[in-house]
Amino acid sequence: PVLQRVERLIEPLKQTCNAKVKSNSVKQEFEKQDELKRSALRSVVALQRVPGADKNQQLNDFVSQIKSSSELAALYASVERDGAGGMLTGGGDHLAMMEL
């Protein structure tokens, strides 16, 4: 069920990852944007762990885009190291419970 709707998730995740903070913003705005990007990337890592996700071209293209950006690639590597995709393990598939 999640993979059938992954296309609907990709665009909002892209928008979050590509959002820029104005240069005159306060430090908290930069930190907030960084955390939003990390959250989006945790979702991407979790989606990649769904069986069959490797066959979804939009997801693969988005991951390639992430890895080609020095800023996003560093955050993505950090999220992967942290094991952030763990939301699909343990007590059930939380993504499947989301209203998509």
N, C-alpha and C positions, 0 to 999 in steps of 0.2 A: 504493500500500500504506500509506503513512503517513497519508493522509487517512481511510482506512477505520478507523483506530484513534485518531484525534485525540481522540475523546470520552474515551478512557481516559487521555489525557495531561492534559486540561484540569483535572480535579479536583485531582490532586496539585500542579499548577502554582498553582492558586488557593490551596490550603492554604499553600504556601510564600510566596506573595505577601501573604497576609493574616495570617501569623503575627506575633505581637507578642512583644517582649522585655519581661520584667518590669522595672519602673522602677528596682529596686535592683540590676540586673545591672551587671557590670563593662563597661568600654568595649569590650573584646574581643568580648563577646557581641553588642553592638550592631553592631560591624563585621562579625562573622560573619553575622548575620542580614541585613545590608545586602547582603553578597556573595551570599548564597543567593537573595535577591530578584533581584539583577542576573542571576544565572545562569538563573533561571526566566524572566525577561523576555527574555533572549537566545534562549531556546528558543521563546518566543512569536513573536519577530521572525522566527526561522528558519522556524517553521511557516507564518507568513503568506506567506513567499516560495515555498512549495510551490504549483505550478500547481493552480488550483481551490480553494485555501484560502479565497478570498474568498466562496465559496458556502457555507461551513460556518457555520451559525447559532451553534453553541456557541462557536466561536472568535471570531466577530464580537462576540457578547455579552460574552465575557471581555475582549476588547480595549476595548470600550466601558466596562466596569467599571474597567479599569486607568486609562483616560484620565479617568474621573470622580473618581479619588482623587488629591489634590494630591501626596501622597508618591510613589505609584506612577507617576503621569504624568511627574513629573520624572525618575525613574529610567528609565522607558521611553524618554523623549526622549533621554536620555544614551546609552542602549544603542543606539538607532537611529543617533545621530550617530556613534558609534564603529564603525558598520558591523558590529555583532556578529553579524548573521545570516550572515556569510561562511562558516559551517560547511557551507552547502549548495553552495558553489562550489569549484572546484579539483578535488581528488582523489576526488570521489565523494560520494554521498549518505550521510552518516554517520548521519542519523536513520533511514534505511531499514534500516541494519545493526543498529540497536538491537533488542533482543528486547522486543516490546511485548506 
